[in-house]
Amino acid sequence: MTRWKDRGESGKGTVVTHEESRCPDRQCQKIVDEKFQEMKDRRTQAEERKKAVVLERSLAKKAKLPITP
């Protein structure tokens, strides 16, 4: 088992402790790796959707504000 701590891509925020276990059987490990990759892909897609929504709201808010000279 491998353990490490991480603060994410920005290096800020909450410390997350990761644990990685390896299966003794190669076929088992292949299945586990595929499932973890699917989870990681879904998480990445959710983060991208969230960023897009925040950006969209920010642009909509700016568009509603009157322009002052």
C-alpha positions as CSV (number, residue, x, y, z in Angstrom):
1,M,0.0,0.0,0.0
2,T,1.3,3.5,-0.9
3,R,0.2,6.6,0.9
4,W,0.8,10.3,0.2
5,K,-0.6,13.7,1.0
6,D,-1.6,16.3,-1.5
7,R,-3.2,19.7,-1.6
8,G,-4.5,19.5,-5.2
9,E,-3.3,21.2,-8.3
10,S,-3.2,24.7,-6.8
11,G,-1.2,23.6,-3.8
12,K,-3.8,25.3,-1.5
13,G,-6.7,24.1,0.5
14,T,-7.4,21.0,2.5
15,V,-4.7,18.3,2.7
16,V,-6.0,15.0,1.1
17,T,-4.4,11.7,2.1
18,H,-4.3,9.3,-0.8
19,E,-4.0,5.5,-0.4
20,E,-3.2,3.2,-3.2
21,S,-3.5,-0.6,-2.9
22,R,-2.3,-3.1,-5.4
23,C,-4.0,-6.4,-6.1
24,P,-1.7,-9.4,-6.2
25,D,-3.5,-10.6,-9.3
26,R,-2.8,-8.7,-12.6
27,Q,-6.3,-9.2,-14.0
28,C,-7.8,-7.9,-10.7
29,Q,-5.5,-4.9,-10.7
30,K,-6.5,-4.1,-14.4
31,I,-10.2,-4.1,-13.4
32,V,-9.5,-1.9,-10.4
33,D,-7.4,0.6,-12.5
34,E,-10.2,0.8,-15.1
35,K,-12.8,1.6,-12.4
36,F,-10.6,4.2,-10.8
37,Q,-9.9,5.8,-14.2
38,E,-13.7,6.0,-14.8
39,M,-14.2,7.7,-11.4
40,K,-11.4,10.1,-12.1
41,D,-12.8,11.0,-15.5
42,R,-16.3,11.6,-14.0
43,R,-14.8,13.8,-11.3
44,T,-12.9,15.8,-13.9
45,Q,-16.0,16.3,-16.1
46,A,-18.0,17.4,-13.1
47,E,-15.2,20.0,-12.2
48,E,-15.2,21.3,-15.8
49,R,-19.0,21.6,-15.8
50,K,-18.8,23.5,-12.5
51,K,-16.2,25.9,-13.8
52,A,-18.3,26.5,-17.0
53,V,-21.4,27.3,-14.9
54,V,-19.4,29.7,-12.7
55,L,-17.9,31.4,-15.7
56,E,-21.3,31.6,-17.4
57,R,-22.9,33.2,-14.3
58,S,-20.1,35.6,-14.0
59,L,-20.4,36.7,-17.6
60,A,-24.2,37.0,-17.3
61,K,-23.8,39.1,-14.2
62,K,-21.4,41.5,-15.9
63,A,-23.7,41.8,-18.9
64,K,-26.5,43.0,-16.6
65,L,-24.5,45.7,-15.0
66,P,-24.7,49.2,-16.5
67,I,-21.6,50.5,-18.1
68,T,-20.4,53.7,-16.3
69,P,-18.0,56.1,-18.0
